[in-house]
Amino acid sequence: MKTKTKLWLTEDGKQLIGEGKAALLEAIDEERSLNKASKRLNISYKHAWKMLKSMQEGAGQDVVTTVRGGKEQGTFLTDYGRELLAEYESQKNIIHETVDDETFWEGVGLKITARNQMRGKVVGVEEGDVISKVKILIEPTVVTSVITSEAVDKLGIKEGDEVFAIVKSTEVMIGKK
């Protein structure tokens, strides 16, 4: 049995963006054209336009802007459109990491195969733009975990926290002199 999820971002109870609208925004961003984006997604131009209008009405602001004529013509995401797409992708990644995280399922009472779980104390956090390093004291040594900076923020990891380090065989590297 597999777990599946669907994600929508809403505003005041109105659906703003889901998988289809996110795909449309991504295609517009890459193609710089609503017409080309709708062809790429195999949907009608009219349907694509209705999807955009629905997002804009729900948000109360434009998600795309259109420039007509000249060398720089096309359809482009507004800053808000980019933020909306980025937030959707961020939430999608969090859900994906949670659903696919065996330790999450163990936490809700299901068994996992990862048995290399060690308690430790965070002794350092080196935050980067995308990736962060979390140093965990597991007597008698310090283990460094490389995770997304977003995960560090969402988990609220800071020096002094008690944590579990979980080693999965797909993520263990071995070196030899």
Backbone as a printed PyTorch tensor [residue, N CA C, xyz], in Angstrom:
tensor([[[  0.8450,  -1.1730,   0.0000],
         [  0.0000,   0.0000,   0.0000],
         [  0.8920,   1.2380,   0.0000]],

        [[  0.5050,   2.2610,  -0.7440],
         [  1.2720,   3.5020,  -0.8130],
         [  0.4020,   4.6740,  -0.3670]],

        [[  1.0440,   5.6610,   0.2050],
         [  0.3530,   6.8750,   0.6000],
         [  0.4650,   7.8850,  -0.5250]],

        [[ -0.6370,   8.5320,  -0.8660],
         [ -0.6420,   9.5800,  -1.8860],
         [ -1.2660,  10.8300,  -1.2820]],

        [[ -0.8080,  11.9730,  -1.7370],
         [ -1.3530,  13.2350,  -1.2460],
         [ -1.6100,  14.1800,  -2.4160]],

        [[ -2.4840,  15.1370,  -2.1780],
         [ -2.7020,  16.2400,  -3.1180],
         [ -2.5780,  17.5180,  -2.3070]],

        [[ -2.0930,  18.5450,  -2.9440],
         [ -1.8500,  19.8000,  -2.2440],
         [ -2.5130,  20.9520,  -2.9830]],

        [[ -3.1880,  21.8060,  -2.2380],
         [ -3.7080,  23.0620,  -2.7560],
         [ -3.3510,  24.1410,  -1.7580]],

        [[ -3.0010,  25.3050,  -2.2450],
         [ -2.8480,  26.4680,  -1.3790],
         [ -4.1280,  27.2710,  -1.5140]],

        [[ -4.6510,  27.7230,  -0.3870],
         [ -5.9080,  28.4670,  -0.4000],
         [ -5.7180,  29.8300,   0.2500]],

        [[ -6.6480,  30.7190,  -0.0570],
         [ -6.6920,  32.0500,   0.5500],
         [ -8.1460,  32.3300,   0.8700]],

        [[ -8.4400,  32.5670,   2.1370],
         [ -9.8230,  32.8130,   2.5780],
         [-10.7800,  31.7400,   2.0620]],

        [[-10.3500,  30.4830,   2.1240],
         [-11.1960,  29.3770,   1.7140],
         [-11.2700,  29.1360,   0.2150]],

        [[-10.6200,  29.9880,  -0.5700],
         [-10.6350,  29.8230,  -2.0280],
         [ -9.3310,  29.1800,  -2.4850]],

        [[ -9.4590,  28.1770,  -3.3540],
         [ -8.2760,  27.5090,  -3.8720],
         [ -7.5150,  28.4530,  -4.8030]],

        [[ -6.2210,  28.6460,  -4.4950],
         [ -5.3770,  29.4810,  -5.3440],
         [ -4.6090,  28.6550,  -6.3590]],

        [[ -3.9390,  27.6130,  -5.8510],
         [ -3.0430,  26.8630,  -6.7220],
         [ -2.9540,  25.4130,  -6.2650]],

        [[ -2.9550,  24.5410,  -7.2450],
         [ -2.7520,  23.1160,  -7.0310],
         [ -1.7620,  22.6430,  -8.0820]],

        [[ -1.6980,  21.3550,  -8.2930],
         [ -0.7210,  20.7780,  -9.2090],
         [ -0.8490,  21.3230, -10.6410]],

        [[ -2.0760,  21.3970, -11.1560],
         [ -2.2850,  21.8710, -12.5290],
         [ -1.9120,  23.3260, -12.7160]],

        [[ -2.3150,  24.1740, -11.7820],
         [ -1.9990,  25.6030, -11.8870],
         [ -0.5060,  25.8500, -11.6830]],

        [[  0.1140,  25.0620, -10.8150],
         [  1.5640,  25.1860, -10.6310],
         [  2.2830,  24.8010, -11.9170]],

        [[  1.8300,  23.7400, -12.5710],
         [  2.4350,  23.3220, -13.8430],
         [  2.2750,  24.4190, -14.8910]],

        [[  1.1150,  25.0740, -14.8980],
         [  0.8880,  26.1720, -15.8470],
         [  1.8480,  27.3260, -15.5790]],

        [[  2.0040,  27.7220, -14.3220],
         [  2.9310,  28.8150, -14.0020],
         [  4.3680,  28.4520, -14.3790]],

        [[  4.7630,  27.2160, -14.1120],
         [  6.1160,  26.7710, -14.4910],
         [  6.3070,  26.8420, -16.0020]],

        [[  5.3130,  26.3750, -16.7550],
         [  5.4020,  26.3810, -18.2150],
         [  5.4480,  27.8100, -18.7530]],

        [[  4.6500,  28.7060, -18.1760],
         [  4.6780,  30.1130, -18.5980],
         [  6.0440,  30.7060, -18.3280]],

        [[  6.5960,  30.4030, -17.1540],
         [  7.9060,  30.9340, -16.7960],
         [  8.9850,  30.4640, -17.7740]],

        [[  8.8900,  29.2140, -18.2050],
         [  9.8910,  28.6720, -19.1250],
         [  9.6480,  29.0770, -20.5720]],

        [[  8.3910,  29.1030, -20.9890],
         [  8.0600,  29.3860, -22.3900],
         [  7.9280,  30.8800, -22.6920]],

        [[  7.6310,  31.6700, -21.6550],
         [  7.4070,  33.1180, -21.8060],
         [  6.2300,  33.4190, -22.7420]],

        [[  5.2650,  32.4800, -22.7430],
         [  4.1070,  32.6110, -23.6230],
         [  2.9910,  31.7300, -23.0790]],

        [[  1.7900,  32.3170, -22.9220],
         [  0.6490,  31.5350, -22.4720],
         [  0.2550,  30.5260, -23.5460]],

        [[  0.3190,  30.9290, -24.7990],
         [ -0.0310,  30.0360, -25.9020],
         [  0.8950,  28.8120, -25.9360]],

        [[  2.2040,  29.0440, -25.8590],
         [  3.1600,  27.9320, -25.8810],
         [  3.0210,  27.0640, -24.6300]],

        [[  2.7690,  27.7070, -23.4890],
         [  2.6080,  26.9570, -22.2390],
         [  1.3860,  26.0490, -22.3150]],

        [[  0.2730,  26.5510, -22.8510],
         [ -0.9360,  25.7300, -22.9340],
         [ -0.7380,  24.5720, -23.9110]],

        [[ -0.0270,  24.8040, -25.0100],
         [  0.2660,  23.7090, -25.9500],
         [  1.1570,  22.6650, -25.2960]],

        [[  2.1460,  23.1310, -24.5560],
         [  3.0600,  22.2110, -23.8710],
         [  2.3300,  21.3150, -22.8770]],

        [[  1.3290,  21.8770, -22.2010],
         [  0.5690,  21.1200, -21.2060],
         [ -0.6250,  20.3920, -21.8220]],

        [[ -0.8110,  20.5830, -23.1050],
         [ -1.9050,  19.9410, -23.8340],
         [ -3.2760,  20.3500, -23.2850]],

        [[ -3.4250,  21.6540, -23.0160],
         [ -4.7130,  22.2160, -22.6100],
         [ -5.0260,  23.3760, -23.5370]],

        [[ -6.2830,  23.7360, -23.6260],
         [ -6.6520,  24.8390, -24.5160],
         [ -6.1830,  26.1720, -23.9290]],

        [[ -5.9640,  27.1190, -24.8210],
         [ -5.5710,  28.4690, -24.4200],
         [ -6.6500,  29.0520, -23.4980]],

        [[ -7.9210,  28.8320, -23.8610],
         [ -9.0320,  29.3630, -23.0740],
         [ -9.0240,  28.7830, -21.6590]],

        [[ -8.7840,  27.4700, -21.5500],
         [ -8.7300,  26.8420, -20.2290],
         [ -7.5620,  27.3970, -19.4120]],

        [[ -6.4060,  27.5700, -20.0550],
         [ -5.2370,  28.1290, -19.3660],
         [ -5.5490,  29.5480, -18.8690]],

        [[ -6.2100,  30.3350, -19.7040],
         [ -6.5550,  31.7090, -19.3220],
         [ -7.5240,  31.7070, -18.1370]],

        [[ -8.4810,  30.7690, -18.1370],
         [ -9.4250,  30.6720, -17.0190],
         [ -8.7060,  30.2750, -15.7290]],

        [[ -7.7190,  29.4060, -15.8460],
         [ -6.9350,  29.0140, -14.6660],
         [ -6.2070,  30.2220, -14.0790]],

        [[ -5.6050,  31.0230, -14.9530],
         [ -4.9060,  32.2300, -14.4910],
         [ -5.8790,  33.2080, -13.8470]],

        [[ -7.0140,  33.4060, -14.4920],
         [ -8.0150,  34.3360, -13.9760],
         [ -8.4980,  33.8920, -12.5960]],

        [[ -8.6950,  32.5800, -12.4260],
         [ -9.1210,  32.0280, -11.1420],
         [ -8.0890,  32.3190, -10.0510]],

        [[ -6.8020,  32.1180, -10.3760],
         [ -5.7380,  32.4060,  -9.3920],
         [ -5.7230,  33.8810,  -9.0330]],

        [[ -5.8150,  34.7280, -10.0420],
         [ -5.7420,  36.1760,  -9.8290],
         [ -6.9330,  36.6800,  -9.0270]],

        [[ -8.1230,  36.1510,  -9.2970],
         [ -9.3030,  36.5580,  -8.5280],
         [ -9.2010,  36.0990,  -7.0850]],

        [[ -8.7180,  34.8680,  -6.8750],
         [ -8.5750,  34.3490,  -5.5190],
         [ -7.5390,  35.1070,  -4.7090]],

        [[ -6.4590,  35.5130,  -5.3690],
         [ -5.3730,  36.2070,  -4.6820],
         [ -5.6120,  37.7060,  -4.5770]],

        [[ -6.4400,  38.2200,  -5.4760],
         [ -6.6600,  39.6670,  -5.4940],
         [ -5.5030,  40.4290,  -6.1170]],

        [[ -4.6510,  39.7160,  -6.8510],
         [ -3.5440,  40.3730,  -7.5560],
         [ -3.0820,  39.5140,  -8.7230]],

        [[ -2.3770,  40.1540,  -9.6360],
         [ -1.9340,  39.4660, -10.8440],
         [ -0.8420,  38.4440, -10.5490]],

        [[ -0.9150,  37.3000, -11.2420],
         [  0.1380,  36.3000, -11.1580],
         [  1.0000,  36.3200, -12.4170]],

        [[  0.4540,  36.9060, -13.4930],
         [  1.2240,  37.0740, -14.7280],
         [  1.0150,  38.4870, -15.2540]],

        [[  1.9360,  38.8880, -16.1020],
         [  1.7970,  40.1440, -16.8240],
         [  2.1040,  39.8540, -18.2860]],

        [[  1.4410,  40.5920, -19.1760],
         [  1.6290,  40.3770, -20.6050],
         [  2.2110,  41.6230, -21.2330]],

        [[  3.2410,  41.4220, -22.0400],
         [  3.8590,  42.5140, -22.8030],
         [  3.5620,  42.2320, -24.2670]],

        [[  2.9220,  43.2000, -24.9340],
         [  2.5530,  43.0180, -26.3380],
         [  3.4520,  43.8370, -27.2380]],

        [[  3.8560,  43.2190, -28.3280],
         [  4.6390,  43.9120, -29.3500],
         [  6.1000,  44.0520, -28.9660]],

        [[  6.9230,  44.1240, -29.9640],
         [  8.3440,  44.3390, -29.7450],
         [  9.1030,  43.0590, -29.4420]],

        [[ 10.3740,  43.2550, -29.2300],
         [ 11.2840,  42.1390, -29.0100],
         [ 11.0410,  41.4210, -27.6730]],

        [[ 10.5900,  42.1340, -26.6630],
         [ 10.3960,  41.5850, -25.3150],
         [  8.9550,  41.1790, -25.0360]],

        [[  8.1770,  40.8580, -26.0830],
         [  6.7810,  40.4910, -25.8630],
         [  6.6660,  39.1070, -25.2480]],

        [[  5.5460,  38.8870, -24.5740],
         [  5.3100,  37.5800, -23.9840],
         [  4.5000,  37.6790, -22.7080]],

        [[  4.3370,  36.5480, -22.0600],
         [  3.6380,  36.4600, -20.7840],
         [  4.6600,  36.0550, -19.7310]],

        [[  4.6690,  36.7800, -18.6310],
         [  5.6920,  36.6080, -17.6090],
         [  5.0460,  36.5280, -16.2280]],

        [[  5.6670,  35.7800, -15.3260],
         [  5.1890,  35.7330, -13.9520],
         [  5.4990,  37.0510, -13.2530]],

        [[  4.5420,  37.5140, -12.4660],
         [  4.8040,  38.6750, -11.6200],
         [  5.6080,  38.1950, -10.4120]],

        [[  6.0740,  39.1320,  -9.6040],
         [  6.7730,  38.7430,  -8.3740],
         [  5.8500,  37.8750,  -7.5090]],

        [[  4.5740,  38.2600,  -7.4410],
         [  3.6280,  37.4750,  -6.6530],
         [  3.4550,  36.0840,  -7.2510]],

        [[  3.3880,  35.9900,  -8.5620],
         [  3.2760,  34.6900,  -9.2330],
         [  4.4490,  33.7880,  -8.8960]],

        [[  5.6500,  34.3720,  -8.8760],
         [  6.8490,  33.6000,  -8.5020],
         [  6.7820,  33.1540,  -7.0430]],

        [[  6.3390,  34.0590,  -6.1640],
         [  6.2110,  33.7190,  -4.7430],
         [  5.1920,  32.6020,  -4.5380]],

        [[  4.0780,  32.6890,  -5.2460],
         [  3.0310,  31.6770,  -5.1310],
         [  3.5500,  30.3160,  -5.5860]],

        [[  4.2360,  30.2950,  -6.7140],
         [  4.7960,  29.0470,  -7.2250],
         [  5.8620,  28.4970,  -6.2720]],

        [[  6.7210,  29.3750,  -5.7510],
         [  7.7690,  28.9460,  -4.8130],
         [  7.1590,  28.3810,  -3.5340]],

        [[  6.1110,  29.0120,  -3.0260],
         [  5.4470,  28.5180,  -1.8060],
         [  4.7990,  27.1680,  -2.0720]],

        [[  4.1780,  27.0030,  -3.2210],
         [  3.5790,  25.7150,  -3.5730],
         [  4.6590,  24.6310,  -3.6050]],

        [[  5.7680,  24.9130,  -4.2850],
         [  6.8550,  23.9330,  -4.3920],
         [  7.4410,  23.6130,  -3.0220]],

        [[  7.5800,  24.6270,  -2.1780],
         [  8.1110,  24.4250,  -0.8340],
         [  7.1990,  23.5070,  -0.0230]],

        [[  5.9090,  23.7780,  -0.0430],
         [  4.9510,  22.9530,   0.7010],
         [  4.9010,  21.5410,   0.1320]],

        [[  4.9910,  21.4250,  -1.1890],
         [  4.9900,  20.1050,  -1.8320],
         [  6.2040,  19.2980,  -1.3740]],

        [[  7.3670,  19.9570,  -1.2870],
         [  8.5750,  19.2710,  -0.8270],
         [  8.4590,  18.8270,   0.6240]],

        [[  7.8760,  19.6660,   1.4610],
         [  7.7040,  19.3140,   2.8720],
         [  6.7970,  18.0900,   2.9960]],

        [[  5.6980,  18.0890,   2.2540],
         [  4.7830,  16.9450,   2.2950],
         [  5.4820,  15.7030,   1.7710]],

        [[  6.2050,  15.8420,   0.6690],
         [  6.9190,  14.7030,   0.0820],
         [  7.9350,  14.1420,   1.0840]],

        [[  8.7020,  15.0250,   1.7280],
         [  9.6930,  14.5700,   2.7040],
         [  9.0270,  13.8800,   3.8810]],

        [[  7.8810,  14.3800,   4.3060],
         [  7.1700,  13.7910,   5.4400],
         [  6.6100,  12.4300,   5.0820]],

        [[  5.9160,  12.3500,   3.9630],
         [  5.2850,  11.0910,   3.5670],
         [  6.3310,  10.0220,   3.2900]],

        [[  7.4530,  10.4140,   2.6910],
         [  8.4980,   9.4470,   2.3680],
         [  9.4730,   9.2020,   3.5170]],

        [[  9.3510,   9.9550,   4.6160],
         [ 10.2640,   9.8330,   5.7490],
         [  9.8170,   8.6820,   6.6480]],

        [[ 10.6220,   7.6330,   6.6900],
         [ 10.2710,   6.4580,   7.4850],
         [ 10.1400,   6.7910,   8.9630]],

        [[ 10.9080,   7.7800,   9.4550],
         [ 10.8300,   8.1180,  10.8790],
         [  9.4950,   8.7710,  11.2070]],

        [[  8.9040,   9.4890,  10.2470],
         [  7.5720,  10.0570,  10.4610],
         [  6.5710,   8.9360,  10.7150]],

        [[  6.6270,   7.9160,   9.8710],
         [  5.6780,   6.8130,  10.0040],
         [  5.8870,   6.0600,  11.3070]],

        [[  7.1330,   5.9590,  11.7600],
         [  7.3700,   5.3130,  13.0460],
         [  6.7660,   6.1610,  14.1600]],

        [[  6.8730,   7.4840,  14.0210],
         [  6.3270,   8.3860,  15.0280],
         [  4.8210,   8.2810,  15.1750]],

        [[  4.1300,   7.8910,  14.1160],
         [  2.6860,   7.7170,  14.2190],
         [  2.3270,   6.2550,  14.4740]],

        [[  3.3240,   5.4600,  14.8840],
         [  3.0550,   4.1040,  15.3320],
         [  3.3190,   3.0110,  14.3270]],

        [[  3.9230,   3.3250,  13.1920],
         [  4.2300,   2.2980,  12.2100],
         [  5.7000,   1.9450,  12.2770]],

        [[  6.0320,   0.7290,  11.9530],
         [  7.4190,   0.2790,  11.9880],
         [  8.1740,   0.7520,  10.7500]],

        [[  9.4710,   0.9990,  10.9160],
         [ 10.3400,   1.3380,   9.8020],
         [ 11.5180,   0.3740,   9.8110]],

        [[ 12.2770,   0.4100,   8.7150],
         [ 13.4210,  -0.4910,   8.6440],
         [ 14.6940,   0.1530,   9.1600]],

        [[ 14.7310,   1.4690,   9.2600],
         [ 15.9420,   2.1420,   9.7360],
         [ 16.1430,   1.8400,  11.2180]],

        [[ 17.1970,   1.1320,  11.5380],
         [ 17.4530,   0.7700,  12.9250],
         [ 18.6500,   1.5150,  13.5020]],

        [[ 19.3600,   2.2270,  12.7030],
         [ 20.5360,   2.9510,  13.1730],
         [ 20.1180,   4.3370,  13.6640]],

        [[ 19.3650,   4.3550,  14.7510],
         [ 18.9000,   5.6010,  15.3390],
         [ 19.7040,   5.8830,  16.6000]],

        [[ 20.3020,   7.0690,  16.6610],
         [ 21.1520,   7.4190,  17.7950],
         [ 20.7340,   8.7630,  18.3660]],

        [[ 20.5960,   8.8070,  19.6810],
         [ 20.2940,  10.0820,  20.3430],
         [ 21.5540,  10.9200,  20.3970]],

        [[ 21.3690,  12.2160,  20.2370],
         [ 22.5070,  13.1110,  20.3290],
         [ 22.0750,  14.5170,  20.6640]],

        [[ 23.0720,  15.3820,  20.7940],
         [ 22.8220,  16.7760,  21.1250],
         [ 23.4530,  17.6440,  20.0470]],

        [[ 22.6880,  18.6190,  19.5350],
         [ 23.2010,  19.5180,  18.5010],
         [ 24.2590,  20.4180,  19.1310]],

        [[ 25.4770,  20.3670,  18.5650],
         [ 26.5750,  21.1830,  19.0750],
         [ 26.9680,  22.2810,  18.0950]],

        [[ 26.3170,  22.3160,  16.9370],
         [ 26.6100,  23.3740,  15.9830],
         [ 25.6920,  23.2940,  14.7770]],

        [[ 25.3500,  24.4650,  14.2470],
         [ 24.5450,  24.5550,  13.0330],
         [ 25.2140,  25.5720,  12.1110]],

        [[ 25.6240,  25.1220,  10.9370],
         [ 26.2030,  26.0010,   9.9140],
         [ 25.1610,  26.1650,   8.8260]],

        [[ 24.4530,  27.3010,   8.8510],
         [ 23.3660,  27.5130,   7.8910],
         [ 23.8940,  28.1130,   6.5950]],

        [[ 23.4530,  27.5350,   5.4870],
         [ 23.7640,  28.0460,   4.1660],
         [ 22.4870,  28.5220,   3.4940]],

        [[ 22.5960,  29.0060,   2.2650],
         [ 21.4160,  29.4730,   1.5460],
         [ 20.4540,  28.3260,   1.2420]],

        [[ 20.9930,  27.1850,   0.8410],
         [ 20.1650,  26.0450,   0.4710],
         [ 20.4140,  24.8520,   1.3870]],

        [[ 21.6770,  24.5790,   1.6830],
         [ 22.0740,  23.4240,   2.4770],
         [ 22.6970,  23.8900,   3.7900]],

        [[ 22.3960,  23.1650,   4.8560],
         [ 22.9860,  23.4590,   6.1650],
         [ 23.6600,  22.2080,   6.7120]],

        [[ 24.6320,  22.4240,   7.6040],
         [ 25.2960,  21.3170,   8.2880],
         [ 24.9150,  21.3810,   9.7580]],

        [[ 24.4330,  20.2590,  10.2740],
         [ 24.0640,  20.1630,  11.6820],
         [ 25.0320,  19.1800,  12.3280]],

        [[ 25.7860,  19.6620,  13.3180],
         [ 26.7520,  18.8280,  14.0260],
         [ 26.0850,  18.2930,  15.2870]],

        [[ 26.1240,  16.9460,  15.4330],
         [ 25.4420,  16.2730,  16.5380],
         [ 26.4650,  15.4880,  17.3520]],

        [[ 26.5190,  15.7710,  18.6490],
         [ 27.4020,  15.0270,  19.5450],
         [ 26.7240,  13.7180,  19.9180]],

        [[ 27.3350,  12.6220,  19.4630],
         [ 26.9010,  11.2770,  19.8260],
         [ 28.1310,  10.6370,  20.4330]],

        [[ 28.1640,  10.6130,  21.7610],
         [ 29.3690,  10.1590,  22.4710],
         [ 29.9210,   8.8790,  21.8730]],

        [[ 31.1600,   8.8020,  21.5470],
         [ 32.2570,   9.7150,  21.8380],
         [ 32.6420,  10.6030,  20.6450]],

        [[ 31.7550,  10.7860,  19.6600],
         [ 32.1400,  11.5070,  18.4530],
         [ 31.0790,  12.5290,  18.0590]],

        [[ 31.4130,  13.3290,  17.0560],
         [ 30.4660,  14.2900,  16.4970],
         [ 30.1440,  13.8540,  15.0770]],

        [[ 28.8490,  13.7580,  14.7820],
         [ 28.3630,  13.3860,  13.4510],
         [ 27.8130,  14.6460,  12.7940]],

        [[ 28.1120,  14.8290,  11.5070],
         [ 27.5880,  15.9790,  10.7760],
         [ 26.5370,  15.5140,   9.7850]],

        [[ 25.3610,  16.1140,   9.8670],
         [ 24.2730,  15.8130,   8.9400],
         [ 24.1200,  16.9920,   7.9840]],

        [[ 24.0300,  16.7100,   6.7090],
         [ 23.8130,  17.7490,   5.6990],
         [ 22.3530,  17.6750,   5.2890]],

        [[ 21.5810,  18.7290,   5.6140],
         [ 20.1550,  18.7750,   5.2870],
         [ 19.8300,  20.1310,   4.7010]],

        [[ 18.6300,  20.2890,   4.1650],
         [ 18.2480,  21.5720,   3.5870],
         [ 18.1120,  22.6250,   4.6840]],

        [[ 18.4280,  23.8570,   4.3410],
         [ 18.2600,  24.9590,   5.2840],
         [ 16.7890,  25.1120,   5.6450]],

        [[ 15.9160,  24.8080,   4.6890],
         [ 14.4810,  24.8640,   4.9340],
         [ 14.0930,  23.8850,   6.0350]],

        [[ 14.6800,  22.6860,   6.0180],
         [ 14.3860,  21.6890,   7.0540],
         [ 14.8610,  22.1740,   8.4190]],

        [[ 16.0330,  22.8100,   8.4620],
         [ 16.5500,  23.3550,   9.7200],
         [ 15.5630,  24.3720,  10.2820]],

        [[ 15.0680,  25.2610,   9.4040],
         [ 14.1030,  26.2790,   9.8400],
         [ 12.7940,  25.6550,  10.3030]],

        [[ 12.2580,  24.7390,   9.4980],
         [ 10.9520,  24.1400,   9.8140],
         [ 11.0130,  23.3200,  11.1030]],

        [[ 12.1370,  22.6400,  11.3490],
         [ 12.2820,  21.8560,  12.5680],
         [ 12.7240,  22.7130,  13.7540]],

        [[ 13.1780,  23.9320,  13.4740],
         [ 13.6410,  24.8110,  14.5450],
         [ 14.8970,  24.2920,  15.2190]],

        [[ 15.7880,  23.6800,  14.4390],
         [ 17.0000,  23.0800,  15.0040],
         [ 17.9670,  24.1730,  15.4310]],

        [[ 18.4360,  24.0620,  16.6760],
         [ 19.4160,  25.0290,  17.1890],
         [ 20.3750,  24.3100,  18.1180]],

        [[ 21.4850,  24.9380,  18.3860],
         [ 22.4820,  24.3600,  19.2720],
         [ 21.8610,  24.0650,  20.6320]],

        [[ 22.1590,  22.8640,  21.1580],
         [ 21.6360,  22.4490,  22.4530],
         [ 20.4240,  21.5310,  22.3530]],

        [[ 19.8000,  21.4370,  21.1790],
         [ 18.6320,  20.5760,  21.0070],
         [ 19.0060,  19.1030,  21.1150]],

        [[ 18.1260,  18.3110,  21.7240],
         [ 18.2580,  16.8590,  21.7460],
         [ 17.5710,  16.3400,  20.4820]],

        [[ 18.2770,  15.5320,  19.7070],
         [ 17.7520,  15.0370,  18.4340],
         [ 18.0750,  13.5600,  18.2610]],

        [[ 17.4980,  12.9660,  17.2410],
         [ 17.8480,  11.6230,  16.8050],
         [ 18.6000,  11.7500,  15.4960]],

        [[ 19.7010,  11.0360,  15.3720],
         [ 20.3920,  10.9010,  14.0950],
         [ 19.9950,   9.5300,  13.5690]],

        [[ 19.4770,   9.5030,  12.3740],
         [ 19.0180,   8.2480,  11.7840],
         [ 19.8420,   8.0020,  10.5310]],

        [[ 20.5820,   6.9200,  10.5340],
         [ 21.4520,   6.5880,   9.4030],
         [ 20.7300,   5.5690,   8.5360]],

        [[ 20.5370,   5.9260,   7.2700],
         [ 19.9220,   5.0100,   6.3190],
         [ 21.0070,   4.5450,   5.3610]],

        [[ 20.9670,   3.2890,   4.9900],
         [ 22.0370,   2.7150,   4.1770],
         [ 22.2360,   3.4400,   2.8590]],

        [[ 21.2010,   4.0780,   2.3280],
         [ 21.3470,   4.7960,   1.0620],
         [ 22.0720,   6.1190,   1.2390]],

        [[ 22.3180,   6.5120,   2.4900],
         [ 22.9250,   7.8110,   2.7460],
         [ 24.2220,   7.7200,   3.5350]],

        [[ 24.8540,   6.5640,   3.5470],
         [ 26.1070,   6.4050,   4.2570],
         [ 27.2210,   6.3110,   3.2150]],

        [[ 28.2230,   7.1880,   3.3430],
         [ 29.3630,   7.1440,   2.4340],
         [ 30.5560,   6.5500,   3.1730]],

        [[ 31.3790,   5.8370,   2.4620],
         [ 32.5650,   5.2070,   3.0500],
         [ 33.7770,   5.6680,   2.2880]],

        [[ 34.8240,   6.0490,   3.0040],
         [ 36.0840,   6.4510,   2.3840],
         [ 37.2090,   5.5790,   2.8750]],

        [[ 38.2650,   5.4550,   2.0790],
         [ 39.3940,   4.6240,   2.4640],
         [ 40.6760,   5.3260,   2.0290]],

        [[ 41.6620,   5.3090,   2.9030],
         [ 42.9400,   5.9390,   2.5910],
         [ 43.7590,   5.0540,   1.7110]]])
